[in-house]
Amino acid sequence: MRRVPFAITLGGLAAAGPLGVDMYVAALPTIARDFGTGVSVTQLSVTGFLLGIVFGQLTFGPLGDRFGRRPLLLGGTVAAALCAVGCAVAPNIVVFVGARVLGGFFGAAGIVLARAVVTDLFHGPRMARYFAGLAMLLGVAPVIAPALGGLVMRFGSWRVVFVVLAGINLALTAGVLRFVPETREHPTSRPRAMGTLLRRRAFTGHVLVLAFAAVALFSYVSDSSFVFENGYGVSPTVYSLIFASNACAMLAASSVFGMLAGRVDPAAVLRAGIGLATAATTVHLVVTVTTGGGLAVTWACLVATLAGLGLIFPAVTTIAQSLGSATPGAASALLGAGQFTLGAVLSPLSGLFGSGSPTPLALFMLGGMVCAGAVYVTVIPRAAEPRSGRSASRS
């Protein structure tokens, strides 16, 4: 197994979700004008994509435990490419949203099975480092995607963005063919695997923590373009640079988690991430309510919040996949479905309270982090947290 191409391919598969949104998020106002729809209707394309990812993960995760990872990865990436082409040629908002839903569904195969492949192959500190690496590549995707999307829109319409997305999915298909072997040695069918996992309080608690943290992240992804472009008057190109700088904060935090793997308990890193993100969103809301905020304040608070989320995501993933290592596909499906469900349902609601104001964005992000902290304190039994960062590893 060639480690670098293998890791890059897995990172690309895991990044399908943010990549599928971030490359065109700066174009949402333009798409709304082209289709003659409002902000909330256009944001349904984000919601539909995320809901497709939810149902796709719940489908492909258990199927991966039963039939293996590789066939589903290949089929999912090809189908996701075709759905991107459908978005590029969509004649109206209905077709566009429908293609987004299907694109999310098939793209979910890569998201859910990339985590399962890591769990198949690695344990302990090495698994934590791989999940940190995936999180870092997830951080690279938002850095590159908005800038690439903005560049494409300077020389073509937003439709060309989806042609590029189709090409990326086909490149991932080639990567799976060349670098990703079948990692499930003995595919098994456990129809009640998800129910068994959900009855474990520690596992369910971590799923909920990630889900509420995702509310903060997806509220940011869904509404920040309107806040910066409509509220603060920046251009799509400048917004792409702001978005990229914020993503760098997540990238740096995820790299810190990787460096701490094997030396610091992932639960301690998780607590630090929750504390940082909650503090930053609290400051953001207080300042915007009392003074009206400003571009610099909003930007700075979002940088700190996303750094906290950069610690939370790999830490939760490492702990939860360790708890569900007997059925990694099912565990990955529940983890990912919870993450995207609340994000898909709640994040677009911030757009209903005014396009351009930073207050609804700050309120929704703080609400997600407060709920994540409350679940961590009240639901997860301390004794049940595995010290996965210190356990033995294998490859």
LOTI-228074 format. One record per residue (C-alpha): x, y, z. Coordinates in steps of 0.25 Angstrom, whole numbers, padded with zeros to 4 digits, always signed. Example, Ala and Ser with C-alpha at 12.3 -4.5 7.8 and 13.67 -1.06 7.14 Angstrom:
BEGIN
+0049-0018+0031/+0055-0004+0029/
This chain:
BEGIN
+0000+0000+0000/+0006+0013-0004/+0004+0022+0008/+0004+0036+0003/-0006+0034-0009/-0014+0025+0000/-0016+0036+0010/-0018+0047+0000/-0029+0038-0007/-0036+0035+0006/-0035+0050+0010/-0041+0054-0003/-0053+0044-0001/-0055+0049+0013/-0055+0064+0008/-0066+0061-0002/-0076+0068+0007/-0069+0081+0010/-0063+0081-0005/-0077+0079-0010/-0082+0092-0003/-0070+0101-0001/-0067+0102-0016/-0080+0108-0019/-0084+0115-0006/-0079+0128-0011/-0088+0127-0023/-0101+0125-0015/-0106+0140-0017/-0103+0139-0032/-0110+0126-0033/-0122+0132-0025/-0122+0143-0036/-0121+0134-0048/-0132+0125-0043/-0141+0137-0038/-0142+0131-0024/-0140+0136-0010/-0128+0134-0001/-0135+0123+0007/-0139+0115-0005/-0125+0115-0011/-0120+0110+0003/-0129+0098+0001/-0118+0093-0009/-0109+0093+0003/-0119+0086+0012/-0123+0076+0001/-0108+0072-0001/-0106+0070+0014/-0119+0062+0015/-0114+0053+0004/-0101+0051+0011/-0109+0047+0023/-0117+0036+0016/-0105+0032+0008/-0097+0030+0020/-0108+0022+0027/-0109+0013+0014/-0094+0012+0010/-0088+0010+0024/-0095-0003+0028/-0094-0008+0013/-0079-0006+0014/-0079-0015+0026/-0086-0026+0019/-0081-0025+0004/-0067-0018+0006/-0062-0004+0004/-0056-0003-0010/-0069-0006-0019/-0077+0004-0012/-0066+0014-0013/-0065+0013-0028/-0080+0013-0030/-0082+0025-0021/-0071+0034-0027/-0076+0031-0042/-0090+0034-0038/-0086+0047-0031/-0079+0051-0043/-0092+0049-0051/-0100+0057-0041/-0090+0069-0042/-0092+0069-0057/-0107+0070-0054/-0105+0082-0046/-0097+0088-0057/-0108+0087-0067/-0120+0089-0058/-0131+0098-0064/-0138+0102-0051/-0136+0102-0036/-0144+0089-0035/-0135+0081-0044/-0123+0088-0037/-0127+0084-0023/-0131+0070-0027/-0117+0068-0033/-0111+0073-0021/-0119+0063-0012/-0115+0051-0021/-0100+0057-0021/-0100+0057-0006/-0106+0043-0005/-0095+0036-0014/-0084+0045-0009/-0087+0040+0005/-0081+0027+0001/-0067+0033+0001/-0069+0041+0014/-0074+0029+0022/-0065+0018+0016/-0052+0026+0017/-0054+0026+0033/-0057+0011+0032/-0045+0008+0024/-0036+0015+0035/-0043+0008+0046/-0041-0005+0038/-0026-0003+0038/-0021+0005+0050/-0024+0006+0065/-0019+0015+0076/-0010+0026+0074/-0008+0023+0059/-0023+0023+0057/-0023+0037+0064/-0012+0042+0055/-0020+0037+0042/-0033+0044+0047/-0025+0056+0050/-0019+0055+0036/-0033+0054+0030/-0037+0066+0038/-0025+0074+0032/-0029+0070+0018/-0043+0074+0022/-0037+0087+0026/-0030+0088+0012/-0042+0086+0004/-0049+0099+0010/-0036+0107+0007/-0035+0102-0007/-0050+0101-0011/-0055+0115-0009/-0043+0121-0016/-0044+0111-0028/-0059+0113-0028/-0056+0128-0029/-0046+0127-0039/-0055+0118-0048/-0066+0129-0047/-0057+0140-0051/-0055+0133-0065/-0069+0125-0066/-0082+0124-0059/-0085+0116-0046/-0089+0105-0055/-0075+0102-0058/-0072+0100-0044/-0080+0087-0044/-0073+0082-0057/-0060+0084-0048/-0067+0076-0037/-0070+0065-0047/-0056+0064-0051/-0051+0063-0036/-0061+0051-0034/-0055+0044-0046/-0041+0047-0041/-0045+0040-0027/-0051+0028-0035/-0037+0027-0041/-0030+0028-0028/-0039+0017-0022/-0036+0008-0033/-0021+0010-0032/-0018+0012-0017/-0029+0007-0008/-0030-0008-0006/-0041-0015+0000/-0039-0014+0015/-0051-0022+0021/-0044-0035+0023/-0057-0043+0026/-0070-0035+0022/-0081-0037+0032/-0096-0034+0033/-0101-0029+0046/-0115-0024+0044/-0116-0018+0058/-0102-0012+0059/-0107+0002+0059/-0117-0001+0070/-0106-0007+0078/-0097+0005+0077/-0108+0015+0080/-0111+0007+0093/-0097+0010+0097/-0098+0024+0105/-0084+0027+0102/-0085+0025+0087/-0098+0033+0086/-0093+0044+0094/-0081+0046+0085/-0090+0045+0073/-0099+0056+0079/-0087+0065+0082/-0082+0064+0068/-0096+0067+0063/-0098+0080+0071/-0084+0084+0067/-0087+0082+0053/-0099+0092+0055/-0089+0103+0057/-0080+0099+0045/-0092+0098+0035/-0098+0111+0040/-0085+0117+0037/-0084+0110+0023/-0099+0113+0020/-0100+0128+0024/-0086+0134+0024/-0086+0138+0010/-0098+0146+0012/-0092+0153+0024/-0079+0156+0018/-0084+0160+0004/-0098+0166+0007/-0095+0171+0021/-0081+0176+0020/-0081+0178+0005/-0068+0170+0001/-0067+0163-0013/-0068+0148-0015/-0053+0148-0017/-0050+0155-0004/-0060+0146+0003/-0053+0134-0003/-0040+0138+0004/-0047+0141+0017/-0053+0127+0016/-0040+0121+0013/-0033+0128+0025/-0044+0123+0034/-0041+0109+0029/-0027+0110+0032/-0030+0112+0047/-0037+0098+0046/-0025+0092+0039/-0016+0097+0049/-0024+0092+0061/-0025+0078+0054/-0010+0078+0052/-0009+0080+0067/-0018+0069+0070/-0009+0060+0062/+0003+0064+0069/-0003+0061+0082/-0008+0047+0078/-0002+0037+0088/+0002+0047+0098/-0011+0054+0102/-0024+0047+0104/-0034+0051+0092/-0045+0054+0103/-0036+0065+0108/-0034+0071+0094/-0049+0070+0092/-0052+0078+0105/-0042+0089+0100/-0049+0090+0087/-0063+0091+0093/-0058+0102+0102/-0051+0110+0092/-0062+0110+0081/-0073+0113+0092/-0065+0125+0097/-0062+0130+0083/-0077+0129+0079/-0081+0136+0092/-0072+0148+0090/-0077+0149+0076/-0092+0149+0080/-0090+0159+0091/-0082+0168+0083/-0092+0168+0071/-0104+0170+0080/-0098+0181+0088/-0090+0189+0077/-0095+0183+0064/-0081+0176+0062/-0073+0179+0050/-0065+0171+0039/-0052+0170+0048/-0060+0165+0060/-0068+0155+0052/-0055+0150+0045/-0047+0149+0058/-0058+0141+0066/-0060+0132+0054/-0045+0129+0053/-0045+0125+0068/-0058+0117+0067/-0053+0109+0055/-0040+0106+0062/-0049+0100+0074/-0056+0092+0063/-0043+0087+0057/-0040+0081+0071/-0054+0075+0073/-0056+0068+0060/-0044+0058+0060/-0045+0056+0075/-0059+0052+0074/-0057+0043+0062/-0045+0036+0069/-0053+0033+0081/-0066+0029+0075/-0059+0020+0064/-0051+0013+0076/-0064+0010+0083/-0071+0005+0070/-0058-0003+0065/-0066-0016+0063/-0075-0010+0052/-0067+0002+0047/-0076+0004+0035/-0089+0005+0044/-0081+0014+0054/-0076+0023+0043/-0091+0024+0038/-0097+0028+0051/-0086+0038+0054/-0087+0044+0040/-0102+0044+0039/-0103+0051+0053/-0093+0061+0048/-0100+0065+0036/-0115+0063+0040/-0115+0075+0050/-0106+0083+0041/-0115+0081+0029/-0128+0084+0037/-0124+0096+0046/-0113+0103+0039/-0122+0109+0028/-0131+0115+0038/-0122+0126+0041/-0124+0132+0027/-0139+0133+0031/-0136+0144+0041/-0129+0154+0031/-0119+0153+0020/-0106+0160+0024/-0108+0162+0039/-0097+0155+0047/-0106+0153+0059/-0114+0141+0054/-0101+0134+0050/-0095+0137+0064/-0108+0132+0071/-0109+0119+0063/-0094+0116+0065/-0094+0119+0080/-0107+0110+0081/-0100+0098+0075/-0088+0100+0084/-0096+0101+0097/-0103+0088+0093/-0091+0081+0090/-0085+0085+0103/-0097+0081+0111/-0098+0067+0104/-0083+0065+0108/-0085+0069+0122/-0098+0061+0125/-0099+0050+0115/-0085+0044+0114/-0081+0035+0126/-0066+0039+0129/-0062+0025+0132/-0067+0020+0118/-0058+0029+0110/-0047+0020+0104/-0033+0026+0105/-0031+0023+0090/-0020+0032+0089/-0011+0023+0098/-0016+0009+0094/-0007+0000+0086/-0007+0002+0071/-0006-0007+0059/-0006-0006+0044/
